[in-house]
Amino acid sequence: MDFQPFASPLLENAVNEFAKLPGIGRKTALRLVLHLLRQEESVSEAFGNAIIRLRREVHYCKVCHNISDSEICPLCSDPSRDDTTICVVENIKEVMVIENTRQYRGLYHVLGGIISPMDGIGPSDIEIESLVGRVAGGGIKEVILALSPTMEGDTTNFYIFRKLAPYGVKVSILARGVSIGDELEYTDEVTLGRSILNRLPFDETFRS
Amino acid sequence: MDFQPFASPLLENAVNEFAKLPGIGRKTALRLVLHLLRQEESVSEAFGNAIIRLRREVHYCKVCHNISDSEICPLCSDPSRDDTTICVVENIKEVMVIENTRQYRGLYHVLGGIISPMDGIGPSDIEIESLVGRVAGGGIKEVILALSPTMEGDTTNFYIFRKLAPYGVKVSILARGVSIGDELEYTDEVTLGRSILNRLPFDETFRS
């Protein structure tokens, strides 16, 4: 939809800003803006301020680089968590996903990306040095690599594995196998092949 | 996706605000917020301010109730437009759609809704009185009713038609018929029936 010059510049500006977001086109942007216009002024004030404050006031944890409102995030400063295990993830979104499984009680390390020569991202662009620093500092027994099972993820896993080798720490990766609820018939061969190679004793599958 | 209490309240607040928008769920909201977090601070400042300013500074034209940055909108104050014709629409979005056709050079009147007893919207809740006032003021030759062809639209059309009857102004509605590009085979019977009843002389279809 084109916008004629008559349209309010304020409206046009708001539509343009919405349309910059990923997955939001101009039609959706206009729909959202018209929705906000119909609401009380307090609604758009709250929305606008939440966005401005988010970016202005947000911190990243100095230890694990997770998002935080303070210098050290609540996860790193929680004494009830297992501080001998670090789970390495690509982004803060994966921290939330793993926390939601309620299966992990250790700490995290957010890389802020993965090694991807195609995108010009090398080891020094992500938080690998600080991970090595944490392990070198002692007290860590296991590092769990929880990156996506892609070529970039595997490259990053291998790089970290080599970097951590001198410290004698246990390095593990997420199990790869058939997804729960999947039909075996439609599972890809590589995944199925790995799940046969890494088959588990049946009684172990009852461990929580 | 649940949010554990550890997540940054700033993040949670921004996600909640996004998720209030129509058609945006919590997963999409989180994706948009994480996108904004990755941008420069200036990006989220511009976005937030555009939204706050929009609602705070926007005006509605005193004459036609279209959105405007001034008291009288650029359409109403444009001397090149035909000020003897008023096109009645439900919302400002329809003004944009009709302007984009470039087939109309008259003025508008934005009702801000249509009569809908189911939603508790009566004639006094929308800008019908001010439309009657404009017609009563004289100088108007034709009022074009451009509401959606729904039951509520037809009810509103009929109500306005009756209200304008004393002023001897020509009242017309948008032609209803088969859409250009539609397959006749799949056109609904009511539309097809109307388009037969209101068939046009073939040479008239070349006008304008």
Interface residues (C-beta under 8 A of the other chain):
Chain A: M1 D2 F3 Q4 P5 F6 A7 S8 P9 L10 L11 N13 A14 N16 E17 F18 K20 L21 P22 G23 I24 T28 L30 R31 L32 V33 L34 H35 L36 L37 Q39 E41 V43 S44 E45 A46 F47 G48 N49 A50 I51 I52 R53 L54 R55 R56 E57 V58 I67 S68 D69 C73 P74 L75 D78 N91 I92 K93 M96 V97 E99 N100
Chain B: M1 D2 F3 Q4 P5 F6 A7 S8 P9 L10 L11 N13 A14 N16 E17 F18 K20 L21 P22 G23 I24 T28 L30 R31 L32 V33 L34 H35 L36 L37 Q39 E41 V43 S44 E45 A46 F47 G48 N49 A50 I51 I52 R53 L54 R55 R56 E57 V58 I67 S68 D69 C73 P74 L75 D78 N91 I92 K93 M96 V97 E99 N100
